Amino acid sequence: MRQAGRFLPEYRKIRKKYSLIDICKNPELCAEVSALPVDILGVDAAILFADIMLPLEGMGVKFEIADGIGPVIRSSLNNFQSVKSLTTLEPDSDVPYVMEAISATKKLLDSRVPLIGFCGAPFTLASYLIEGHPTRDLLETRKLMYRSPETWHLLMDKLSTSMGTYLRAQANAGVDAVQLFDSWVGCLSPTDYHTYVLPYSQRVFSYLKGRGIPCIHFGTGTATILEEMKQAGGDVFGIDWRIPIDVAWRKLGYDVAIQGNLDPAVLLTERDLIRSRTVDILTRVGNRSGHIFNLGHGILPETPRENVRQLVEFVHEYTMSRG
Ligand code: CP3
């Protein structure tokens, strides 16, 4: 989860020469950047270098990714007409470079670790489209959802069909797992999640049925909506640090795997604290299988690389010795 970018000096050096989008559209560079954390940190999986905003270009949305801020949309979508004018994504013709990046990355990784493909979930993408820029409480999004349900459902309909075909195209191109990022969905109540989001995330996952590709369903602030998210689908649930991992597992049920959930801020501290917080998570998991150790959200830009490297090494050693 944004493990390549932001904090690795090797990545920042490449970014001095190329914009984020330039990298995304250059399959060889993408492969190189995706492999950096595998080589430098020793992580067990690579994530495709792309951004959740990328496929929106193919739907007719103009955006930029502003340094240190995030996605900014020039003309945000706030009425039925603007939503109606969005086209449905045709992955092979709209984003061929993503599929080429997958082939190039798979080749470079040479079966050392699996490659995770991904897309933004309909809700999180809708929030960027409606707000126009990152906001704290997604007020415009919630307002549109409540006030103009027809516009909302049309937008979610288009996004879910587009993201479903996009993930399916990534699976065809060779990714080993996919992750649906619903990063900001934690601002909704369970009832609103059920009405306005669930059917659409469910539809995205339906495009991968029967493919044998594990699906990871991620969000932050989701402690109160985990049961609803489970209904929407996924084999693995990504959780943040606001809920203890054992409590989240009890809520989700033991027939799913869990990814998480160290607070990324812990990586800004020192060795002993990082270790004790890590041991706490691993102890809560115990001998249960199906845990993917991860942070609860993306690595913070100011994180010392050595702390991350040591964390990966420690998790490997600790879990090996436990058998
Ligand atoms: O490890 C990786 O970097 C993998 C590629 C990746 C990027 N974005 C590239 C990127 C992935 C997996 C994403 C996902 C993404 N993008 C999400 C979902 C995951 C999450 O963390 O919640 C979201 C919400 C976005 C939207 C986005 N893109 C934001 C909010 C920002 C700015 C904040 C920041 O600095 O991360 C971006 C920019 C972005 N996308 C960067 C990278 C590496 C930042 C560094 C840069 O500009 O080069």
Boltz pocket constraint, residues with backbone or C-beta under 6 A from the ligand:
constraints:
  - pocket:
      binder: B
      contacts: [[A, 1], [A, 2], [A, 3], [A, 4], [A, 5], [A, 6], [A, 15], [A, 20], [A, 47], [A, 48], [A, 49], [A, 50], [A, 51], [A, 52], [A, 53], [A, 65], [A, 66], [A, 67], [A, 68], [A, 69], [A, 70], [A, 71], [A, 118], [A, 134], [A, 181], [A, 183], [A, 297], [A, 298]]
      max_distance: 6.0
